[in-house]
């Protein structure tokens, strides 16, 4: 990826946030919370990549929801969310549709989260709109209790 920005002020994957979620009384999937690896918030439209893996198995993009400010967004719609701001102090929730959810125990959660830094152009780049990416990716073992 080359030059990128990463400022980790706390855990990106929030400990003790992994849990199954329900829809109409049935386990619809699982969810966990994430923070930005940066010193300031960003608009959701600056997201370049969002991917999830669980226990080393990639999750299809269609099964991922990004939840913030009481709203849920599919991955492909994040680029259109120029009015939705992710405050640095507020965790976002990632929901993964997986009927039946996850079994209790420890799970390896992988997150690929890359944003474009719209106020910091890449040095020496001749391409328009070429900005230094912010890498908020992480991988942790989280416990589902």
Secondary structure as GFF3:
##gff-version 3
##sequence-region A 1 145
A	DSSP	beta_strand	4	5	.	.	.	ID=ss1
A	DSSP	beta_strand	19	23	.	.	.	ID=ss2
A	DSSP	beta_strand	26	34	.	.	.	ID=ss3
A	DSSP	beta_strand	42	43	.	.	.	ID=ss4
A	DSSP	three_ten_helix	44	46	.	.	.	ID=ss5
A	DSSP	beta_strand	47	54	.	.	.	ID=ss6
A	DSSP	beta_strand	57	58	.	.	.	ID=ss7
A	DSSP	three_ten_helix	61	63	.	.	.	ID=ss8
A	DSSP	beta_strand	64	68	.	.	.	ID=ss9
A	DSSP	beta_strand	71	74	.	.	.	ID=ss10
A	DSSP	three_ten_helix	75	80	.	.	.	ID=ss11
A	DSSP	beta_strand	85	86	.	.	.	ID=ss12
A	DSSP	beta_strand	92	97	.	.	.	ID=ss13
A	DSSP	beta_strand	105	121	.	.	.	ID=ss14
A	DSSP	beta_strand	131	135	.	.	.	ID=ss15
A	DSSP	beta_strand	138	144	.	.	.	ID=ss16
###
